[in-house]
Amino acid sequence: MLSEDNAFTTALQLIIGLDETLVGIVALSMQVSLTAVLIAAMLGLPLGAAVALWRFPGRGLVIIILNAFMGLPPVVAGLVVYLMLSRAGPLGELGLLFTPSAMVIAQILLILPIIAALTRQHTEERWDEYREQLTSFRVSRVRAIPTLLWDARFSLMTVILAGFGRASAEVGAVMIVGGNIDGVTRVMTTAIVLETNKGNLPLALGLGMILLLLVALINAGAFLIGEEARRRLG
Amino acid sequence: MNDMNTAPTSATMLAMEGVAFTHRGHALLKDVSLSLSRHGNTIVMGPNGAGKSLLMRLLHGLLSPTHGRLRWHGQSGRPPRQAMVFQRPVMLRRSAIANVTYALAVQGTRWRDRRPQAWDALERFGLTEIAHRPARVLSGGEQQRLALARAWALRPEILFLDEPTSALDPAAIKAVEDAVIDFHHQGTRIVMNTHDLHQARRLADDIVFLCQGRVIEHNQADSFFTTPRTREAAAFVRGELVW
């Protein structure tokens, strides 16, 4: 009990004292996951809206694939990106393996289906409701994409937060393609795994607390956005 | 043929020629030939399921006929500026004024003209106080007035109204009818659906009477109400059930 208690106090001290290693790991985590979520949103939002708006052969298959890939296991995403980026892989010459860029790519692969699939659902609901009115305004489908995205903005913010939550909390993909290299590709989740194995509980606990706090903040944000939307938009 | 003026003339704005609409094997509209003059208020009447709303959607171009065609006269056959007000107003999730500026934007109005034009339209319909409220938390009557203001801002040459008052209280109905008269004075061609015989008497210049997907009678309003030419229309005017 005593040692755990000590680990807990030391963890708090690391956080409060802004320990250099800890801050570096948290900063890299944020950098990687925020970049991934930004790129995934830029691709996934219009993609989801387009699938909602257009009827084309194979549309059902696209929706099934997007929905299925929402549950893509992070280690599988990591493995796929590893194979692509490894020396013998098709993109091996870029030399991206074991860099933060590789981690960003793996996380994009992980959260793009989530953002696209949920965007498709939300914008399709709006489209069902708006179709006649927008057609009456002679709005083209391309022009309807930003309209629907804007009118689903509160739902989509929680979708993006969900994507960020998944990206920052997963360990399998970044472990495989990043390699958990100290000071280069070590992020919160991979560091927790390593430090726990080494028995360095204070650092693992400190990182765990920050990660937990982050997830709590994301959920609070999603909740508040939902409440605000209900209050303001009816 | 009971049609008032089936043959298009120079005063014709819009003609339907043998239009039919079939959905999943059901013929919802059959062989409709109809010609609408350039001016006046046309009221479309008929029992539920007669195809009134469908006829409006075909005229407005929201749906395409499965047979026959629609022909606009003048302006080299191009459809004129038009707008439609629905039974349940569709409001975007933005402020009241943003709903109007959006419609102006997609119509191609210059950015700096949008707000003043939207404001004028809101002013005309007494909506300036709620201009910055979210459109979807407004009452049903306010939303319908906002839908009319939005249509007003678009300066349509022809305005379609699909049972615009069926979910409203008497004060709101009065506001909608006044708006229809304003549009009429502005020179906008009106085509409207209603179930309300009194409303039809107040507003109509001519009546299109639909029954089971066919135009049974197209007649001047006074003659339609006093001396209807068909048995179905006569029964409808007397308030009897028709089907």
Interface residues (C-beta under 8 A of the other chain):
Chain A: E129 Y130 E132 Q133 T135 S136 F137 R138 V139 R143 T147 W150 D151 R153 R232 L233 G234
Chain B: R57 H60 L62 A83 M84 F86 V90 L92 R93 R94 Y102 A103 V106 Q107 P134 R136 V137
